[in-house]
Amino acid sequence: MARTMPGRRNMSVLLAIHLLWSCCALPLVTRQHRIPSSAAAWAAIILLLPVAGTLLYLLAGYQRRTTVPRRSDPPADPVGKLVFHGCGTRPTLCNRVEPLHNGNNAFSALIASLQHATRTIHMEYYIFRDDRIGRTIAEILIRKSRAGVEVRIIYDAVGSWRLSRRMLRRMHEAGIRTAAYAPLRFPWFRPGTTRRNHRKIVVTDGKVAYIGGINIAKYYLDGDDSGKWRDEHLRVEGDIVADLQRLFLADWAAARGERLDPADYITPHTVRERTSLQLAWSEEGPSRHTIAEAFALLIARARRRVRICSPYFLPPTLLLDALRMAARSGVRVEIMIPTSSDSHLTDLISDTYVDDLLDAGAEVCRYENGFLHAKVLIVDDETVSIGTANMDYRSLTANMEVTVLIRDREVARNMAATFDADRRNCTRIDGRTWRLSPLRRTAGNLLRLLSPLL
């Protein structure tokens, strides 16, 4: 009997440490995560797996508290005002926009701009691969750098893990400066390691810019096991380029530690076309939820029709509620998602969200002509968002993302026509016959608790 006493004392000590650890961790979790489901998921992980759960929280869930700066003289438009308070950007009026549907159009236009650059090339990508298209662009950048053009590249260390050291070495030898965002160096992981730089931005000579969903990878041209990749990108000129240039330089300062004066890299333009564009982004700080809130407000203000394309559909509660209320109030809500994405786990969870939207009267269709990777929101054929943010928790509450809000009926009609054309390659899910098997429904609902962590 006496021999069991030390074991009991050890168990009591471990239990006391566990309770103390939980009492310290739970207030932090509930203070940072104001959505009950997100806070509950993290709290459960920490309670069940105190050491591993706390480490996971530091890597994926921890958010630094920041103060939102007071801004004066905001725009009159409610959505513009919301973005202004989060990002500090205003709607810009003198712009030229060219939608680039799919990889062929996007890479052709991008290569032409790179070849015409004479002063600066700034590029920021989640994925930059050492493949056919990656090597083609790298060769152009090397030639330009040797000709005296300033070339800077930001790439995400996780998304671009296939970017070879050989290619980087050749670029560095040519004078190209690069910065890897948040490289993983075991065991010195830092809080927020799982938050990635998902942006895709190019600015040449401070005059022409590109933004959208297309990375530097050949599967946008050749396809892969999922088939052809369907995506959207933009070529822009005018006032908006200055905001994209400032965002790149801020990201460069954060990733490389080098602060550059935006005045040296912003070039006056001669665009006189009137197209209203406003840049919105999300990152740690005041803009953390700006894109999600802007999407929700646009959907809530819709009067007739909402169209959405997204490769992943695990919307935060704010967006899901906005979509359900819009559908129930008589707005036609159409959601286009791929038949299957590159993640079977997210597909399983996504089905439970499809259930919710069908119950509310929304239309959901699955794109079957390859892999739908476009991230597009169209509201009332008047406002369009094209950018990098997927309709999921990871994009809208964690990653660094960027999108352009376009308030122009001509562009909106163009994108709406493209959406409607894509619908011909879709199968609509019939709410009357849509049924998930009990096992798939149960598994999806249980895994849905992890949506804020994915």
TORKOL-4160 file (C-alpha; in steps of 0.2 Angstrom, whole numbers, padded with zeros to 4 digits, m for minus):
454
<pt num="1" X="0000" Y="0000" Z="0000"/>
<pt num="2" X="0014" Y="0012" Z="0004"/>
<pt num="3" X="0022" Y="0009" Z="m0013"/>
<pt num="4" X="0007" Y="0016" Z="m0022"/>
<pt num="5" X="0007" Y="0032" Z="m0012"/>
<pt num="6" X="0021" Y="0041" Z="m0022"/>
<pt num="7" X="0012" Y="0036" Z="m0038"/>
<pt num="8" X="m0004" Y="0044" Z="m0032"/>
<pt num="9" X="0006" Y="0060" Z="m0027"/>
<pt num="10" X="0014" Y="0061" Z="m0044"/>
<pt num="11" X="m0003" Y="0059" Z="m0052"/>
<pt num="12" X="m0010" Y="0073" Z="m0040"/>
<pt num="13" X="0005" Y="0084" Z="m0045"/>
<pt num="14" X="0002" Y="0081" Z="m0064"/>
<pt num="15" X="m0017" Y="0085" Z="m0062"/>
<pt num="16" X="m0013" Y="0101" Z="m0052"/>
<pt num="17" X="m0001" Y="0107" Z="m0066"/>
<pt num="18" X="m0014" Y="0102" Z="m0079"/>
<pt num="19" X="m0027" Y="0113" Z="m0070"/>
<pt num="20" X="m0015" Y="0127" Z="m0068"/>
<pt num="21" X="m0010" Y="0127" Z="m0086"/>
<pt num="22" X="m0028" Y="0126" Z="m0092"/>
<pt num="23" X="m0033" Y="0141" Z="m0080"/>
<pt num="24" X="m0019" Y="0151" Z="m0088"/>
<pt num="25" X="m0022" Y="0146" Z="m0106"/>
<pt num="26" X="m0041" Y="0147" Z="m0107"/>
<pt num="27" X="m0043" Y="0166" Z="m0102"/>
<pt num="28" X="m0030" Y="0170" Z="m0116"/>
<pt num="29" X="m0040" Y="0159" Z="m0129"/>
<pt num="30" X="m0057" Y="0166" Z="m0125"/>
<pt num="31" X="m0050" Y="0184" Z="m0125"/>
<pt num="32" X="m0042" Y="0182" Z="m0142"/>
<pt num="33" X="m0056" Y="0171" Z="m0151"/>
<pt num="34" X="m0073" Y="0180" Z="m0149"/>
<pt num="35" X="m0082" Y="0167" Z="m0160"/>
<pt num="36" X="m0088" Y="0154" Z="m0148"/>
<pt num="37" X="m0085" Y="0139" Z="m0160"/>
<pt num="38" X="m0067" Y="0144" Z="m0163"/>
<pt num="39" X="m0063" Y="0147" Z="m0144"/>
<pt num="40" X="m0072" Y="0131" Z="m0140"/>
<pt num="41" X="m0061" Y="0121" Z="m0152"/>
<pt num="42" X="m0045" Y="0128" Z="m0146"/>
<pt num="43" X="m0050" Y="0126" Z="m0128"/>
<pt num="44" X="m0055" Y="0108" Z="m0130"/>
<pt num="45" X="m0038" Y="0104" Z="m0139"/>
<pt num="46" X="m0028" Y="0113" Z="m0124"/>
<pt num="47" X="m0038" Y="0104" Z="m0111"/>
<pt num="48" X="m0037" Y="0086" Z="m0119"/>
<pt num="49" X="m0019" Y="0089" Z="m0125"/>
<pt num="50" X="m0011" Y="0102" Z="m0114"/>
<pt num="51" X="0007" Y="0102" Z="m0121"/>
<pt num="52" X="0004" Y="0098" Z="m0139"/>
<pt num="53" X="m0012" Y="0108" Z="m0139"/>
<pt num="54" X="m0003" Y="0123" Z="m0132"/>
<pt num="55" X="0011" Y="0121" Z="m0145"/>
<pt num="56" X="m0002" Y="0120" Z="m0159"/>
<pt num="57" X="m0011" Y="0135" Z="m0152"/>
<pt num="58" X="0005" Y="0146" Z="m0152"/>
<pt num="59" X="0009" Y="0140" Z="m0170"/>
<pt num="60" X="m0008" Y="0142" Z="m0178"/>
<pt num="61" X="m0020" Y="0151" Z="m0166"/>
<pt num="62" X="m0011" Y="0165" Z="m0157"/>
<pt num="63" X="m0015" Y="0182" Z="m0162"/>
<pt num="64" X="m0006" Y="0198" Z="m0156"/>
<pt num="65" X="m0017" Y="0211" Z="m0149"/>
<pt num="66" X="m0017" Y="0227" Z="m0159"/>
<pt num="67" X="m0025" Y="0244" Z="m0158"/>
<pt num="68" X="m0035" Y="0250" Z="m0173"/>
<pt num="69" X="m0029" Y="0268" Z="m0177"/>
<pt num="70" X="m0042" Y="0282" Z="m0178"/>
<pt num="71" X="m0044" Y="0288" Z="m0196"/>
<pt num="72" X="m0053" Y="0304" Z="m0201"/>
<pt num="73" X="m0063" Y="0308" Z="m0216"/>
<pt num="74" X="m0068" Y="0291" Z="m0222"/>
<pt num="75" X="m0077" Y="0287" Z="m0239"/>
<pt num="76" X="m0096" Y="0289" Z="m0239"/>
<pt num="77" X="m0100" Y="0271" Z="m0246"/>
<pt num="78" X="m0102" Y="0259" Z="m0231"/>
<pt num="79" X="m0091" Y="0246" Z="m0239"/>
<pt num="80" X="m0078" Y="0259" Z="m0243"/>
<pt num="81" X="m0078" Y="0265" Z="m0226"/>
<pt num="82" X="m0076" Y="0248" Z="m0218"/>
<pt num="83" X="m0061" Y="0245" Z="m0229"/>
<pt num="84" X="m0054" Y="0262" Z="m0225"/>
<pt num="85" X="m0054" Y="0259" Z="m0207"/>
<pt num="86" X="m0046" Y="0242" Z="m0208"/>
<pt num="87" X="m0033" Y="0246" Z="m0222"/>
<pt num="88" X="m0032" Y="0264" Z="m0224"/>
<pt num="89" X="m0036" Y="0264" Z="m0243"/>
<pt num="90" X="m0049" Y="0274" Z="m0252"/>
<pt num="91" X="m0059" Y="0270" Z="m0268"/>
<pt num="92" X="m0048" Y="0276" Z="m0282"/>
<pt num="93" X="m0056" Y="0282" Z="m0298"/>
<pt num="94" X="m0044" Y="0284" Z="m0313"/>
<pt num="95" X="m0040" Y="0266" Z="m0317"/>
<pt num="96" X="m0040" Y="0253" Z="m0331"/>
<pt num="97" X="m0044" Y="0235" Z="m0328"/>
<pt num="98" X="m0041" Y="0220" Z="m0339"/>
<pt num="99" X="m0048" Y="0203" Z="m0333"/>
<pt num="100" X="m0037" Y="0189" Z="m0337"/>
<pt num="101" X="m0047" Y="0173" Z="m0338"/>
<pt num="102" X="m0035" Y="0158" Z="m0334"/>
<pt num="103" X="m0017" Y="0155" Z="m0335"/>
<pt num="104" X="m0013" Y="0157" Z="m0354"/>
<pt num="105" X="m0020" Y="0175" Z="m0353"/>
<pt num="106" X="m0012" Y="0179" Z="m0336"/>
<pt num="107" X="0006" Y="0173" Z="m0341"/>
<pt num="108" X="0006" Y="0181" Z="m0358"/>
<pt num="109" X="0001" Y="0198" Z="m0351"/>
<pt num="110" X="0013" Y="0196" Z="m0336"/>
<pt num="111" X="0028" Y="0191" Z="m0347"/>
<pt num="112" X="0025" Y="0206" Z="m0359"/>
<pt num="113" X="0025" Y="0218" Z="m0344"/>
<pt num="114" X="0041" Y="0210" Z="m0337"/>
<pt num="115" X="0050" Y="0212" Z="m0354"/>
<pt num="116" X="0045" Y="0230" Z="m0355"/>
<pt num="117" X="0050" Y="0235" Z="m0338"/>
<pt num="118" X="0065" Y="0247" Z="m0337"/>
<pt num="119" X="0066" Y="0252" Z="m0319"/>
<pt num="120" X="0058" Y="0240" Z="m0306"/>
<pt num="121" X="0050" Y="0223" Z="m0305"/>
<pt num="122" X="0042" Y="0219" Z="m0288"/>
<pt num="123" X="0034" Y="0201" Z="m0287"/>
<pt num="124" X="0025" Y="0193" Z="m0272"/>
<pt num="125" X="0018" Y="0175" Z="m0273"/>
<pt num="126" X="0013" Y="0161" Z="m0262"/>
<pt num="127" X="0019" Y="0148" Z="m0275"/>
<pt num="128" X="0034" Y="0151" Z="m0286"/>
<pt num="129" X="0039" Y="0134" Z="m0294"/>
<pt num="130" X="0055" Y="0128" Z="m0303"/>
<pt num="131" X="0045" Y="0121" Z="m0318"/>
<pt num="132" X="0043" Y="0126" Z="m0336"/>
<pt num="133" X="0034" Y="0143" Z="m0332"/>
<pt num="134" X="0044" Y="0147" Z="m0317"/>
<pt num="135" X="0060" Y="0145" Z="m0327"/>
<pt num="136" X="0054" Y="0155" Z="m0341"/>
<pt num="137" X="0049" Y="0170" Z="m0329"/>
<pt num="138" X="0066" Y="0167" Z="m0320"/>
<pt num="139" X="0076" Y="0169" Z="m0336"/>
<pt num="140" X="0067" Y="0185" Z="m0340"/>
<pt num="141" X="0070" Y="0192" Z="m0322"/>
<pt num="142" X="0089" Y="0187" Z="m0323"/>
<pt num="143" X="0091" Y="0196" Z="m0340"/>
<pt num="144" X="0082" Y="0212" Z="m0333"/>
<pt num="145" X="0092" Y="0212" Z="m0317"/>
<pt num="146" X="0108" Y="0211" Z="m0327"/>
<pt num="147" X="0102" Y="0225" Z="m0338"/>
<pt num="148" X="0100" Y="0236" Z="m0322"/>
<pt num="149" X="0082" Y="0234" Z="m0317"/>
<pt num="150" X="0079" Y="0232" Z="m0299"/>
<pt num="151" X="0070" Y="0215" Z="m0296"/>
<pt num="152" X="0063" Y="0210" Z="m0279"/>
<pt num="153" X="0054" Y="0194" Z="m0276"/>
<pt num="154" X="0044" Y="0189" Z="m0260"/>
<pt num="155" X="0039" Y="0171" Z="m0259"/>
<pt num="156" X="0031" Y="0161" Z="m0246"/>
<pt num="157" X="0043" Y="0148" Z="m0238"/>
<pt num="158" X="0030" Y="0134" Z="m0237"/>
<pt num="159" X="0020" Y="0137" Z="m0253"/>
<pt num="160" X="0036" Y="0139" Z="m0263"/>
<pt num="161" X="0045" Y="0124" Z="m0255"/>
<pt num="162" X="0049" Y="0117" Z="m0273"/>
<pt num="163" X="0058" Y="0133" Z="m0278"/>
<pt num="164" X="0075" Y="0126" Z="m0280"/>
<pt num="165" X="0091" Y="0133" Z="m0272"/>
<pt num="166" X="0099" Y="0132" Z="m0289"/>
<pt num="167" X="0086" Y="0144" Z="m0296"/>
<pt num="168" X="0088" Y="0155" Z="m0281"/>
<pt num="169" X="0107" Y="0155" Z="m0283"/>
<pt num="170" X="0106" Y="0160" Z="m0301"/>
<pt num="171" X="0094" Y="0174" Z="m0297"/>
<pt num="172" X="0105" Y="0180" Z="m0283"/>
<pt num="173" X="0121" Y="0180" Z="m0294"/>
<pt num="174" X="0111" Y="0191" Z="m0307"/>
<pt num="175" X="0108" Y="0204" Z="m0293"/>
<pt num="176" X="0089" Y="0199" Z="m0289"/>
<pt num="177" X="0085" Y="0201" Z="m0271"/>
<pt num="178" X="0073" Y="0189" Z="m0263"/>
<pt num="179" X="0064" Y="0187" Z="m0247"/>
<pt num="180" X="0056" Y="0171" Z="m0240"/>
<pt num="181" X="0041" Y="0174" Z="m0229"/>
<pt num="182" X="0041" Y="0165" Z="m0212"/>
<pt num="183" X="0053" Y="0151" Z="m0216"/>
<pt num="184" X="0051" Y="0135" Z="m0205"/>
<pt num="185" X="0067" Y="0132" Z="m0194"/>
<pt num="186" X="0064" Y="0118" Z="m0182"/>
<pt num="187" X="0064" Y="0119" Z="m0167"/>
<pt num="188" X="0063" Y="0138" Z="m0167"/>
<pt num="189" X="0045" Y="0139" Z="m0173"/>
<pt num="190" X="0037" Y="0156" Z="m0169"/>
<pt num="191" X="0018" Y="0160" Z="m0165"/>
<pt num="192" X="0009" Y="0161" Z="m0181"/>
<pt num="193" X="0020" Y="0149" Z="m0191"/>
<pt num="194" X="0005" Y="0142" Z="m0200"/>
<pt num="195" X="m0001" Y="0159" Z="m0206"/>
<pt num="196" X="0005" Y="0160" Z="m0224"/>
<pt num="197" X="0008" Y="0174" Z="m0236"/>
<pt num="198" X="m0005" Y="0169" Z="m0249"/>
<pt num="199" X="m0004" Y="0185" Z="m0259"/>
<pt num="200" X="0000" Y="0186" Z="m0278"/>
<pt num="201" X="0006" Y="0204" Z="m0283"/>
<pt num="202" X="0017" Y="0210" Z="m0297"/>
<pt num="203" X="0021" Y="0229" Z="m0300"/>
<pt num="204" X="0032" Y="0234" Z="m0314"/>
<pt num="205" X="0040" Y="0252" Z="m0315"/>
<pt num="206" X="0026" Y="0258" Z="m0303"/>
<pt num="207" X="0014" Y="0259" Z="m0318"/>
<pt num="208" X="0007" Y="0241" Z="m0321"/>
<pt num="209" X="0001" Y="0229" Z="m0308"/>
<pt num="210" X="m0006" Y="0211" Z="m0308"/>
<pt num="211" X="m0017" Y="0203" Z="m0294"/>
<pt num="212" X="m0028" Y="0188" Z="m0293"/>
<pt num="213" X="m0028" Y="0169" Z="m0289"/>
<pt num="214" X="m0014" Y="0163" Z="m0301"/>
<pt num="215" X="0003" Y="0158" Z="m0294"/>
<pt num="216" X="0019" Y="0154" Z="m0304"/>
<pt num="217" X="0016" Y="0136" Z="m0309"/>
<pt num="218" X="0014" Y="0126" Z="m0325"/>
<pt num="219" X="m0002" Y="0118" Z="m0319"/>
<pt num="220" X="m0011" Y="0134" Z="m0323"/>
<pt num="221" X="m0006" Y="0130" Z="m0341"/>
<pt num="222" X="m0005" Y="0111" Z="m0342"/>
<pt num="223" X="m0017" Y="0106" Z="m0329"/>
<pt num="224" X="m0013" Y="0091" Z="m0317"/>
<pt num="225" X="m0022" Y="0076" Z="m0309"/>
<pt num="226" X="m0037" Y="0087" Z="m0306"/>
<pt num="227" X="m0038" Y="0093" Z="m0324"/>
<pt num="228" X="m0037" Y="0110" Z="m0331"/>
<pt num="229" X="m0036" Y="0124" Z="m0318"/>
<pt num="230" X="m0049" Y="0138" Z="m0320"/>
<pt num="231" X="m0044" Y="0154" Z="m0312"/>
<pt num="232" X="m0045" Y="0173" Z="m0313"/>
<pt num="233" X="m0032" Y="0187" Z="m0313"/>
<pt num="234" X="m0032" Y="0206" Z="m0316"/>
<pt num="235" X="m0020" Y="0218" Z="m0325"/>
<pt num="236" X="m0023" Y="0235" Z="m0318"/>
<pt num="237" X="m0016" Y="0253" Z="m0322"/>
<pt num="238" X="m0019" Y="0269" Z="m0314"/>
<pt num="239" X="m0022" Y="0275" Z="m0296"/>
<pt num="240" X="m0023" Y="0258" Z="m0288"/>
<pt num="241" X="m0006" Y="0253" Z="m0293"/>
<pt num="242" X="0001" Y="0265" Z="m0280"/>
<pt num="243" X="m0008" Y="0256" Z="m0266"/>
<pt num="244" X="m0002" Y="0239" Z="m0273"/>
<pt num="245" X="0016" Y="0246" Z="m0273"/>
<pt num="246" X="0014" Y="0252" Z="m0255"/>
<pt num="247" X="0008" Y="0235" Z="m0249"/>
<pt num="248" X="0022" Y="0226" Z="m0258"/>
<pt num="249" X="0035" Y="0238" Z="m0250"/>
<pt num="250" X="0027" Y="0235" Z="m0233"/>
<pt num="251" X="0028" Y="0216" Z="m0235"/>
<pt num="252" X="0046" Y="0218" Z="m0241"/>
<pt num="253" X="0050" Y="0228" Z="m0225"/>
<pt num="254" X="0042" Y="0214" Z="m0214"/>
<pt num="255" X="0051" Y="0200" Z="m0223"/>
<pt num="256" X="0068" Y="0207" Z="m0227"/>
<pt num="257" X="0069" Y="0221" Z="m0214"/>
<pt num="258" X="0073" Y="0234" Z="m0228"/>
<pt num="259" X="0062" Y="0250" Z="m0228"/>
<pt num="260" X="0061" Y="0258" Z="m0245"/>
<pt num="261" X="0053" Y="0275" Z="m0248"/>
<pt num="262" X="0036" Y="0272" Z="m0258"/>
<pt num="263" X="0039" Y="0289" Z="m0267"/>
<pt num="264" X="0054" Y="0282" Z="m0276"/>
<pt num="265" X="0044" Y="0268" Z="m0283"/>
<pt num="266" X="0027" Y="0276" Z="m0287"/>
<pt num="267" X="0026" Y="0283" Z="m0305"/>
<pt num="268" X="0013" Y="0296" Z="m0311"/>
<pt num="269" X="0001" Y="0289" Z="m0324"/>
<pt num="270" X="m0010" Y="0296" Z="m0338"/>
<pt num="271" X="m0025" Y="0284" Z="m0336"/>
<pt num="272" X="m0041" Y="0294" Z="m0338"/>
<pt num="273" X="m0054" Y="0280" Z="m0338"/>
<pt num="274" X="m0066" Y="0280" Z="m0323"/>
<pt num="275" X="m0066" Y="0264" Z="m0315"/>
<pt num="276" X="m0068" Y="0263" Z="m0296"/>
<pt num="277" X="m0056" Y="0251" Z="m0287"/>
<pt num="278" X="m0052" Y="0249" Z="m0269"/>
<pt num="279" X="m0038" Y="0238" Z="m0262"/>
<pt num="280" X="m0042" Y="0228" Z="m0247"/>
<pt num="281" X="m0031" Y="0216" Z="m0238"/>
<pt num="282" X="m0030" Y="0205" Z="m0222"/>
<pt num="283" X="m0015" Y="0202" Z="m0211"/>
<pt num="284" X="m0011" Y="0203" Z="m0192"/>
<pt num="285" X="m0017" Y="0220" Z="m0186"/>
<pt num="286" X="m0032" Y="0231" Z="m0189"/>
<pt num="287" X="m0035" Y="0223" Z="m0206"/>
<pt num="288" X="m0036" Y="0205" Z="m0199"/>
<pt num="289" X="m0055" Y="0203" Z="m0203"/>
<pt num="290" X="m0057" Y="0217" Z="m0216"/>
<pt num="291" X="m0059" Y="0206" Z="m0231"/>
<pt num="292" X="m0072" Y="0194" Z="m0222"/>
<pt num="293" X="m0081" Y="0209" Z="m0215"/>
<pt num="294" X="m0082" Y="0218" Z="m0232"/>
<pt num="295" X="m0088" Y="0202" Z="m0241"/>
<pt num="296" X="m0102" Y="0200" Z="m0227"/>
<pt num="297" X="m0107" Y="0218" Z="m0229"/>
<pt num="298" X="m0108" Y="0217" Z="m0248"/>
<pt num="299" X="m0119" Y="0201" Z="m0247"/>
<pt num="300" X="m0130" Y="0209" Z="m0234"/>
<pt num="301" X="m0133" Y="0224" Z="m0245"/>
<pt num="302" X="m0137" Y="0214" Z="m0260"/>
<pt num="303" X="m0154" Y="0217" Z="m0268"/>
<pt num="304" X="m0155" Y="0205" Z="m0282"/>
<pt num="305" X="m0141" Y="0192" Z="m0285"/>
<pt num="306" X="m0125" Y="0186" Z="m0277"/>
<pt num="307" X="m0112" Y="0175" Z="m0286"/>
<pt num="308" X="m0097" Y="0167" Z="m0278"/>
<pt num="309" X="m0083" Y="0156" Z="m0285"/>
<pt num="310" X="m0071" Y="0148" Z="m0272"/>
<pt num="311" X="m0060" Y="0132" Z="m0273"/>
<pt num="312" X="m0063" Y="0129" Z="m0254"/>
<pt num="313" X="m0080" Y="0133" Z="m0245"/>
<pt num="314" X="m0078" Y="0133" Z="m0226"/>
<pt num="315" X="m0085" Y="0150" Z="m0223"/>
<pt num="316" X="m0083" Y="0159" Z="m0206"/>
<pt num="317" X="m0100" Y="0161" Z="m0196"/>
<pt num="318" X="m0101" Y="0179" Z="m0201"/>
<pt num="319" X="m0101" Y="0175" Z="m0220"/>
<pt num="320" X="m0112" Y="0159" Z="m0218"/>
<pt num="321" X="m0125" Y="0169" Z="m0209"/>
<pt num="322" X="m0124" Y="0183" Z="m0222"/>
<pt num="323" X="m0127" Y="0171" Z="m0236"/>
<pt num="324" X="m0141" Y="0162" Z="m0227"/>
<pt num="325" X="m0150" Y="0178" Z="m0223"/>
<pt num="326" X="m0148" Y="0185" Z="m0241"/>
<pt num="327" X="m0155" Y="0168" Z="m0248"/>
<pt num="328" X="m0170" Y="0168" Z="m0236"/>
<pt num="329" X="m0174" Y="0187" Z="m0240"/>
<pt num="330" X="m0176" Y="0183" Z="m0259"/>
<pt num="331" X="m0159" Y="0187" Z="m0265"/>
<pt num="332" X="m0153" Y="0174" Z="m0278"/>
<pt num="333" X="m0137" Y="0167" Z="m0270"/>
<pt num="334" X="m0126" Y="0156" Z="m0282"/>
<pt num="335" X="m0111" Y="0147" Z="m0275"/>
<pt num="336" X="m0099" Y="0138" Z="m0288"/>
<pt num="337" X="m0086" Y="0126" Z="m0280"/>
<pt num="338" X="m0076" Y="0112" Z="m0288"/>
<pt num="339" X="m0082" Y="0094" Z="m0289"/>
<pt num="340" X="m0067" Y="0090" Z="m0279"/>
<pt num="341" X="m0053" Y="0100" Z="m0272"/>
<pt num="342" X="m0035" Y="0095" Z="m0269"/>
<pt num="343" X="m0040" Y="0091" Z="m0251"/>
<pt num="344" X="m0052" Y="0077" Z="m0247"/>
<pt num="345" X="m0054" Y="0083" Z="m0229"/>
<pt num="346" X="m0060" Y="0100" Z="m0234"/>
<pt num="347" X="m0072" Y="0093" Z="m0246"/>
<pt num="348" X="m0080" Y="0082" Z="m0233"/>
<pt num="349" X="m0082" Y="0097" Z="m0221"/>
<pt num="350" X="m0088" Y="0108" Z="m0236"/>
<pt num="351" X="m0103" Y="0096" Z="m0239"/>
<pt num="352" X="m0110" Y="0101" Z="m0222"/>
<pt num="353" X="m0110" Y="0120" Z="m0227"/>
<pt num="354" X="m0118" Y="0115" Z="m0243"/>
<pt num="355" X="m0132" Y="0107" Z="m0233"/>
<pt num="356" X="m0134" Y="0124" Z="m0223"/>
<pt num="357" X="m0135" Y="0134" Z="m0239"/>
<pt num="358" X="m0147" Y="0122" Z="m0248"/>
<pt num="359" X="m0159" Y="0123" Z="m0233"/>
<pt num="360" X="m0159" Y="0142" Z="m0234"/>
<pt num="361" X="m0163" Y="0142" Z="m0253"/>
<pt num="362" X="m0146" Y="0145" Z="m0261"/>
<pt num="363" X="m0141" Y="0137" Z="m0277"/>
<pt num="364" X="m0125" Y="0127" Z="m0276"/>
<pt num="365" X="m0116" Y="0120" Z="m0291"/>
<pt num="366" X="m0100" Y="0109" Z="m0294"/>
<pt num="367" X="m0088" Y="0114" Z="m0308"/>
<pt num="368" X="m0083" Y="0098" Z="m0318"/>
<pt num="369" X="m0072" Y="0105" Z="m0331"/>
<pt num="370" X="m0056" Y="0103" Z="m0321"/>
<pt num="371" X="m0051" Y="0112" Z="m0304"/>
<pt num="372" X="m0060" Y="0128" Z="m0300"/>
<pt num="373" X="m0047" Y="0139" Z="m0292"/>
<pt num="374" X="m0055" Y="0157" Z="m0295"/>
<pt num="375" X="m0059" Y="0168" Z="m0280"/>
<pt num="376" X="m0073" Y="0179" Z="m0286"/>
<pt num="377" X="m0088" Y="0188" Z="m0278"/>
<pt num="378" X="m0101" Y="0197" Z="m0289"/>
<pt num="379" X="m0115" Y="0207" Z="m0281"/>
<pt num="380" X="m0130" Y="0214" Z="m0291"/>
<pt num="381" X="m0119" Y="0215" Z="m0307"/>
<pt num="382" X="m0112" Y="0231" Z="m0300"/>
<pt num="383" X="m0098" Y="0226" Z="m0288"/>
<pt num="384" X="m0084" Y="0213" Z="m0290"/>
<pt num="385" X="m0071" Y="0206" Z="m0279"/>
<pt num="386" X="m0056" Y="0197" Z="m0287"/>
<pt num="387" X="m0041" Y="0192" Z="m0277"/>
<pt num="388" X="m0033" Y="0179" Z="m0267"/>
<pt num="389" X="m0045" Y="0175" Z="m0253"/>
<pt num="390" X="m0054" Y="0159" Z="m0253"/>
<pt num="391" X="m0071" Y="0157" Z="m0244"/>
<pt num="392" X="m0063" Y="0148" Z="m0229"/>
<pt num="393" X="m0057" Y="0151" Z="m0211"/>
<pt num="394" X="m0039" Y="0150" Z="m0216"/>
<pt num="395" X="m0039" Y="0163" Z="m0229"/>
<pt num="396" X="m0051" Y="0175" Z="m0220"/>
<pt num="397" X="m0045" Y="0174" Z="m0202"/>
<pt num="398" X="m0027" Y="0169" Z="m0203"/>
<pt num="399" X="m0017" Y="0171" Z="m0219"/>
<pt num="400" X="m0011" Y="0187" Z="m0228"/>
<pt num="401" X="m0023" Y="0190" Z="m0242"/>
<pt num="402" X="m0027" Y="0204" Z="m0254"/>
<pt num="403" X="m0042" Y="0208" Z="m0265"/>
<pt num="404" X="m0048" Y="0222" Z="m0277"/>
<pt num="405" X="m0066" Y="0228" Z="m0275"/>
<pt num="406" X="m0072" Y="0234" Z="m0292"/>
<pt num="407" X="m0087" Y="0245" Z="m0293"/>
<pt num="408" X="m0090" Y="0246" Z="m0311"/>
<pt num="409" X="m0105" Y="0239" Z="m0321"/>
<pt num="410" X="m0095" Y="0235" Z="m0337"/>
<pt num="411" X="m0082" Y="0224" Z="m0327"/>
<pt num="412" X="m0096" Y="0217" Z="m0317"/>
<pt num="413" X="m0106" Y="0212" Z="m0332"/>
<pt num="414" X="m0090" Y="0204" Z="m0340"/>
<pt num="415" X="m0087" Y="0194" Z="m0324"/>
<pt num="416" X="m0105" Y="0189" Z="m0323"/>
<pt num="417" X="m0105" Y="0183" Z="m0341"/>
<pt num="418" X="m0090" Y="0172" Z="m0337"/>
<pt num="419" X="m0098" Y="0165" Z="m0321"/>
<pt num="420" X="m0114" Y="0161" Z="m0331"/>
<pt num="421" X="m0103" Y="0153" Z="m0345"/>
<pt num="422" X="m0094" Y="0142" Z="m0332"/>
<pt num="423" X="m0111" Y="0136" Z="m0325"/>
<pt num="424" X="m0113" Y="0127" Z="m0341"/>
<pt num="425" X="m0098" Y="0116" Z="m0335"/>
<pt num="426" X="m0107" Y="0113" Z="m0319"/>
<pt num="427" X="m0119" Y="0101" Z="m0311"/>
<pt num="428" X="m0132" Y="0110" Z="m0300"/>
<pt num="429" X="m0135" Y="0101" Z="m0283"/>
<pt num="430" X="m0153" Y="0098" Z="m0282"/>
<pt num="431" X="m0159" Y="0102" Z="m0264"/>
<pt num="432" X="m0174" Y="0090" Z="m0266"/>
<pt num="433" X="m0163" Y="0075" Z="m0269"/>
<pt num="434" X="m0146" Y="0080" Z="m0261"/>
<pt num="435" X="m0143" Y="0067" Z="m0247"/>
<pt num="436" X="m0127" Y="0064" Z="m0237"/>
<pt num="437" X="m0125" Y="0046" Z="m0231"/>
<pt num="438" X="m0126" Y="0046" Z="m0211"/>
<pt num="439" X="m0108" Y="0041" Z="m0210"/>
<pt num="440" X="m0102" Y="0056" Z="m0221"/>
<pt num="441" X="m0114" Y="0068" Z="m0213"/>
<pt num="442" X="m0108" Y="0063" Z="m0195"/>
<pt num="443" X="m0090" Y="0064" Z="m0200"/>
<pt num="444" X="m0092" Y="0080" Z="m0208"/>
<pt num="445" X="m0101" Y="0088" Z="m0194"/>
<pt num="446" X="m0088" Y="0082" Z="m0181"/>
<pt num="447" X="m0074" Y="0088" Z="m0192"/>
<pt num="448" X="m0083" Y="0105" Z="m0195"/>
<pt num="449" X="m0078" Y="0109" Z="m0177"/>
<pt num="450" X="m0060" Y="0110" Z="m0184"/>
<pt num="451" X="m0064" Y="0122" Z="m0197"/>
<pt num="452" X="m0057" Y="0137" Z="m0188"/>
<pt num="453" X="m0040" Y="0127" Z="m0187"/>
<pt num="454" X="m0039" Y="0122" Z="m0205"/>
